[in-house]
Structures are given as structure tokens and as C-alpha cells.
Amino acid sequence: MTVIIEVILDSFNIDHTLFTSFLISYPWKIGKDVYSIFGGFNEDDEGSVYSLFALIQKAKKDAYSIFGLTLYQNAGEDAGQIAGLTLYQKAGGSAIQCIGLTLYQKAEKDAYSIFGLTLYQKAGEDAGQITGLTLYQNAGVNAWQITGLTLYQNAGGVAKQAIGVTVFSEATSFSNNTFAVIRVVRKAKIKSVVQV
């Protein structure tokens, strides 16, 4: 990480030493939490990881990143990123991606993607996409998309699509304000229902 800081400082012609670069890039533990530029690990039972541009984050409690390319984010409770690309996001609580691309998102509780593209989203309770494209959405309770396109939606409870298209949906029940192309109702033993 120190090398990355060196390159960034050099590109902006900022006078620095190797020691300064090390201090900036080092993950600092303050109390039970780790604060860093590029991520880090925290095995403390009540500790979290907070990063500016996370590459890898693992925490027993929460893992949050503001920007960047997050290759791996794993938290015992909540995992979140505000903007960027998340390749793998796993949380014991909620997993949240605000703006960008999420390749794999798994949460024991809720999984949310606010704006962007979500390839695979699995949640123990609710899986949600506010605006964008969701390829595969699996929820223990409710699966919902506010605006955009959902290719496959599987919910133990209600499947919802407010504005947009759900290509294939499987759920116990469906929200009345949904626009869908093909639906399969699993619990009612109805093979397929076409709704527009």
C-alpha cells in the first residue's frame, strides 16, 4: 500500500518521504476499530474497519468503505460501500452498495444495492435494488426492485417491482403494483402466470 501512496503523491508532485507514505497508508487501530486508506483486518469481537478506498476489508463487526474497488469485504454485522465496484460483499447483518457495480452480495439479513448493476444478490430477509439492473435476486422474505430491470427474482415472501420489468419471478405472493413479463408462483402450485 505504501507503494500506491508513493505513486499518488509523486503524480501530484507532492513532496514526501517514504516514512510519510507509510504513515498515510498504514491501517491504524484506534480503540477497537481500524481506520485506513486501503482497508484492513480487525479480528476484535467488537471492532470495525473504516476505509477511504478499500481493497480488502474483514471485521468481526462492521466494514465500511467510501470509494474504490473493493475486492473482498466481509463483516460479522454490516458491510457497506458508498461508490465503486464491489466484487465480493458478505455480511452477517446487512450488505449495502450505494452507487456502482456489485458482483456478489450476500447477507444474513438484508442486501441492498441503491444505484447500479447487481449480478448476484442473496439475503436471509430482504433483497432490494432501488435503480438499475439486477441479474439474480434471492431473498428469504421479500425481493424488490423500485425502478429498472430484474432478470430473476426469488422470494420466500413477496416479490415487488414498482416501475420496470421483472423477466422471471418466483415468490409466495406478488405486489399488485408490479409490472412483470413472466412469473411463477411457487407456493400456489401455479406453473406460470403472465402479467403485463
Phi and psi in degrees as a GROMACS rama.xvg file:
@    title "Ramachandran Plot"
@    xaxis  label "Phi"
@    yaxis  label "Psi"
@TYPE xy
-61.2808  -37.2943  THR-2
-63.397  -40.4812  VAL-3
-63.0023  -43.9244  ILE-4
-62.154  -41.0622  ILE-5
-56.8867  -47.7305  GLU-6
-63.825  -42.966  VAL-7
-63.4268  -47.5087  ILE-8
-64.3158  -40.0928  LEU-9
-64.2426  -38.883  ASP-10
-65.8368  -26.6526  SER-11
-98.5895  9.6718  PHE-12
54.3869  39.7337  ASN-13
-91.4889  126.291  ILE-14
-69.8674  128.937  ASP-15
-158.463  169.913  HIS-16
-117.95  166.907  THR-17
-61.164  -36.1729  LEU-18
-64.1491  -40.826  PHE-19
-62.2853  -42.7597  THR-20
-62.5542  -39.7441  SER-21
-63.2946  -45.3363  PHE-22
-62.3426  -38.559  LEU-23
-68.7191  -41.0632  ILE-24
-88.0311  -10.7634  SER-25
-70.5694  136.169  TYR-26
-77.0567  115.972  PRO-27
-96.125  132.474  TRP-28
-98.281  117.979  LYS-29
-121.308  115.604  ILE-30
66.8491  -124.182  GLY-31
-100.793  -2.11446  LYS-32
-105.486  152.548  ASP-33
-109.057  130.08  VAL-34
-117.356  133.456  TYR-35
-156.367  170.178  SER-36
-83.692  -46.2708  ILE-37
-112.53  18.9573  PHE-38
101.189  -172.365  GLY-39
166.4  -174.96  GLY-40
-122.041  142.842  PHE-41
-141.685  108.826  ASN-42
-92.784  2.40019  GLU-43
-66.8064  132.381  ASP-44
-57.0131  -32.927  ASP-45
-110.143  17.1913  GLU-46
-99.3319  149.396  GLY-47
-120.307  168.174  SER-48
-123.289  127.525  VAL-49
-121.624  126.835  TYR-50
-134.455  153.767  SER-51
-83.7871  -53.8258  LEU-52
-125.876  89.5737  PHE-53
-81.4829  137.623  ALA-54
-104.207  -48.8903  LEU-55
-136.813  131.569  ILE-56
-137.853  132.221  GLN-57
-143.033  126.656  LYS-58
-144.955  148.471  ALA-59
-70.6826  -28.0648  LYS-60
-105.481  -101.705  LYS-61
-110.549  151.678  ASP-62
-132.774  117.979  ALA-63
-128.38  140.842  TYR-64
-134.265  145.504  SER-65
-87.7077  -56.3841  ILE-66
-130.546  165.532  PHE-67
118.791  -169.075  GLY-68
-103.143  106.757  LEU-69
-97.7788  110.04  THR-70
-75.6814  -38.1476  LEU-71
-150.473  123.83  TYR-72
-135.108  116.487  GLN-73
-134.696  125.275  ASN-74
-135.514  143.404  ALA-75
-67.195  -30.794  GLY-76
-113.865  -97.8714  GLU-77
-105.987  143.582  ASP-78
-126.489  133.165  ALA-79
-149.854  148.673  GLY-80
-138.71  136.877  GLN-81
-81.0582  -52.4607  ILE-82
-143.765  138.965  ALA-83
134.745  -156.134  GLY-84
-112.955  126.974  LEU-85
-115.83  118.138  THR-86
-81.2194  -44.4288  LEU-87
-141.97  121.243  TYR-88
-131.958  119.649  GLN-89
-132.469  134.626  LYS-90
-142.057  143.918  ALA-91
-74.2533  -24.3523  GLY-92
-106.217  -108.149  GLY-93
-108.672  144.573  SER-94
-115.097  126.705  ALA-95
-132.119  131.846  ILE-96
-125.601  119.949  GLN-97
-81.8259  -59.5551  CYS-98
-131.864  125.184  ILE-99
136.583  -149.923  GLY-100
-117.867  129.931  LEU-101
-119.397  119.549  THR-102
-82.1154  -45.3257  LEU-103
-140.541  123.093  TYR-104
-133.514  119.555  GLN-105
-133.417  131.432  LYS-106
-140.053  141.14  ALA-107
-67.2739  -30.9917  GLU-108
-105.218  -95.2397  LYS-109
-115.557  146.361  ASP-110
-124.955  123.111  ALA-111
-128.771  140.947  TYR-112
-127.977  121.802  SER-113
-82.2001  -60.8633  ILE-114
-129.977  130.19  PHE-115
134.646  -153.15  GLY-116
-115.718  127.67  LEU-117
-120.57  120.112  THR-118
-81.6259  -46.0569  LEU-119
-139.851  124.308  TYR-120
-132.624  119.568  GLN-121
-130.177  130.727  LYS-122
-136.625  142.937  ALA-123
-67.0542  -31.6201  GLY-124
-115.887  -94.6844  GLU-125
-104.045  137.895  ASP-126
-117.689  126.298  ALA-127
-139.609  144.837  GLY-128
-130.527  125.313  GLN-129
-82.9937  -56.1678  ILE-130
-138.937  129.596  THR-131
138.523  -151.666  GLY-132
-120.665  126.78  LEU-133
-117.412  122.125  THR-134
-81.5733  -46.013  LEU-135
-139.879  124.598  TYR-136
-130.068  121.019  GLN-137
-128.686  122.969  ASN-138
-131.626  139.971  ALA-139
-67.4497  -31.4199  GLY-140
-117.432  -85.8651  VAL-141
-112.579  139.779  ASN-142
-119.237  127.405  ALA-143
-142.786  151.865  TRP-144
-137.994  129.538  GLN-145
-80.7849  -61.1368  ILE-146
-133.061  141.748  THR-147
128.033  -152.143  GLY-148
-126.641  129.093  LEU-149
-118.097  123.467  THR-150
-80.7713  -44.9762  LEU-151
-138.809  128.516  TYR-152
-130.941  124.824  GLN-153
-128.673  121.015  ASN-154
-133.99  139.457  ALA-155
-74.3392  -20.9373  GLY-156
-114.469  -110.054  GLY-157
-104.396  137.354  VAL-158
-103.525  127.971  ALA-159
-127.652  139.206  LYS-160
-139.09  114.952  GLN-161
-80.008  -63.3289  ALA-162
-131.363  122.223  ILE-163
136.613  -154.192  GLY-164
-132.812  133.056  VAL-165
-110.616  118.327  THR-166
-74.8972  -48.2943  VAL-167
-139.246  126.876  PHE-168
-136.508  136.761  SER-169
-130.227  122.859  GLU-170
-161.546  168.506  ALA-171
-69.2228  -41.2581  THR-172
-149.062  168.804  SER-173
-128.068  147.206  PHE-174
-69.4977  139.786  SER-175
-68.4365  -24.2006  ASN-176
-93.0172  32.9389  ASN-177
-103.7  143.911  THR-178
-111.968  116.283  PHE-179
-136.693  156.248  ALA-180
-92.687  -53.02  VAL-181
-134.001  137.845  ILE-182
-137.009  145.572  ARG-183
-123.705  123.647  VAL-184
-95.605  112.71  VAL-185
-73.798  -50.882  ARG-186
-71.357  -32.7296  LYS-187
-83.6264  0.25162  ALA-188
63.6576  20.1955  LYS-189
-87.0295  126.337  ILE-190
-67.2558  -48.2696  LYS-191
-156.185  146.483  SER-192
-131.216  130.407  VAL-193
-103.81  125.98  VAL-194
-129.974  143.28  GLN-195
